[in-house]
Amino acid sequence: HVRYPARFQLIAAMNPCRCGYLSDPERACARAPKCAGEYQGRISGPLLDRIDLHVEVSAVSARDLSAPPSGEDSATVAARVAAARDIQSERYKGKGVRTNTEADGELLEQVAAPEASGRALLEQAADTMKLSARGYHRVLRVARTIADLARQPNVARVHIAEALSFRRMQGAW
């Protein structure tokens, strides 16, 4: 009997096009947008659909590297994440689930059910963005996590909107 690990966290990165300068105004890609479409089109839709968060990151300038850090420090963020994990542990106690990512079906619908305006936004976005059932449920999980990070007991429209902002739109490249 062989048992393989199934829980893992995938973190991936890729350039927007072959040369990597698609959104750089000083070194713009000479073949844009065709180059980007061809390059990014090599990743299958079903694989992209399994990635919860899609974040575009701009190049960092030398000036940015030498500037003092802005925003929250790592310890503050780590404390907020730990608090959200504690909320999830308490929520799922005795249910065979530890975190939002493991919640499925009726349990997910129960714990991540958005308020009416959030549900309407999600339904509209599902049509507009052509979300699969998998993508729809991933948005709910991410929205529930965003609400947990904000220590909000309910998933609101703003949490759905933020979760949707992390989804790649069909044909966005």
N, C-alpha and C positions, 0 to 999 in steps of 0.2 A: 504494500500500500504506500503510495507516494502522495505527499500533500504539498502543493505549490502555494506560495503566498499569493493572495489576490488583492490585498489592500496596498495601494501605492498612491503616490501623488506625482502626477506628471507636470513638469514645468518645462515649457518649450519656448524657443525663440526663433524668429526668422526675419530676414530682411524683407522689406516691402517689395523689392524687385531684385533682379540678378546683381546689379551694381550696388544696391543699397542706398541710393540717393533719391528715391522717388519723391519724397516730401521736402528735400533740402533745396531751398531756393537758390543757393549759391552753386550747387553742383547737380542741378536737375538731371534726371535720367533722360537720355536722348531718345529712348524708345517708349516713353510713357504715353498713355497708360497701357498700351498693348503688352509691354514687357512685364508689368506688374500682374496683369491678368493671366498671362501664360505662366509666370513663375509661381504665383500663389495658387493657380488652378491645379497645380501638381498635388496639392493636399486634398484628399477626398472630403466631400461634404459630410458623410457619416462620421469620419474621424473628427472633423471640426465640431460637429454636433455634440460630441462627447467631452468637449473642453468647456468648462464652466465660465471661465473669465478670459476675455480677449481684451488686451490692453495695448494700445499703441503708445510707444515711448519714443519721444524725439531724441535726436542726438544731443549729447551734452557738450557744451563748449568749454574751453579752457577757463573762461571767466566763471562759469558755473562751478567748476571743480575747485576753484580757489575761494569761492564765496562761503560764508558761514552757512551751515545747514538751515533750511527753513522747514517749518512744520513740526510735527511731533517727533520726539526722540524715540528710539527703539524700545526703551523700557516702558514708556507710556503706552505704546501700541501693544506691547507684549502683555501688559496688565489688562488692557481692554479685551484682548483676545482670550486671555485666561478666564476673565469674568464671563464672557460669552460661552465659553466651553462649560463653565460651571452651570450656567443657566440651562444649557442643553442636557447636561448630565442629569440635572434635577427633573427636567421635563420628561425625559425618556426612561427614568428609573423604573425597572420592572417590565419594560416593554421589549427587551432584547435589542435595543437600539441605543447607540451612545451619542451620535451627532446628527445634525440635519442631513448630512450627505447620505446617511443610511436609512432615513425615513422614506417610506414608499406607500403607494396606494392610499387607502383610507386614512392612515396615520398622517401622511404628508398633507392630505387635504384638510385634516382636522387642525394640525398645528400651524400650517402656513396659509390658511384660508385668508385671503386679503379682504379688506373692507370693500363695500360695493363699488366705490370709484376705482379702487385698485384692481378689482376683478374686471371691470369694464375696460380699463387700460390694458390689462394683460390679454383679454380676448381680442381687442382691436389690434394689438401688437402681434399676436399669434397669426392673425390673418395677413397683416401688412408685411411682417418679417418672414412669413412662411415657416413658422416654428413647427417642428415635428412634435409628437407627443413627448419624446425624450427632452427636447429643448424647452417645452412648456414646463415640465416638471423641474428641470434644472433652474429655470427662472424662479420658480416658487421656492426651491431650496436656498438659492442665493439670497432672495428677498427675506426669507426667514432669518438667515444668518446676519444680514444687514440690520434687521430689526433687533436681533440679539445684541449685536455690537453697540447699538444705540440704547440698549436696555429698554426697549419698547415691547410690551406684552403682545401687541397685535401687529400684523403686517399691514402697513398703510400704503396708499398710492405712491408716496415718495420712495418707499422701499422697492416697490415693483419697478418704478421708473429707473432707479439706480441699477437694479439687477438687469433690466433690459439694456441699459447702456453698456453692459459688459458682453452682450451677445454680438456676434458678427452678423451683420445684415446680409441676407442672400444677395449675391452679386455686388457686394460693396467694393470689391477690388476691381 
